[in-house]
Amino acid sequence: MLTLNELSSGWTIDNQTQLRKEFVFKSYLKTISFVNAIAWEANAQNHHPDLEVSFGKCVVKITTHDNGNTLSEKDFSLAKAIDRLQS
């Protein structure tokens, strides 16, 4: 299983149940473009994060809902794919 050390900086584990990271952008459109890219990746992986979107910021929270809201390999895999969207 992937670990937090294998993800980009900024990811944290909240309450041992979810991965969380805040992404900051210079404009609303860049934020929404990022959200749309996450949506495509999440759909491809059939693993959908919770997103909090505001002007210039997107907070991503990932947990495995169908596993009792615990962390699983799917969470780390999606986080790693989201990291690649930023590079």
Summary of the structure (lengths in Angstrom):
residues: 87
radius of gyration: 12.2
end to end distance: 22.5
largest distance: 35.9
contacts: 242
relative contact order: 0.25
helix: 44%
strand: 26%
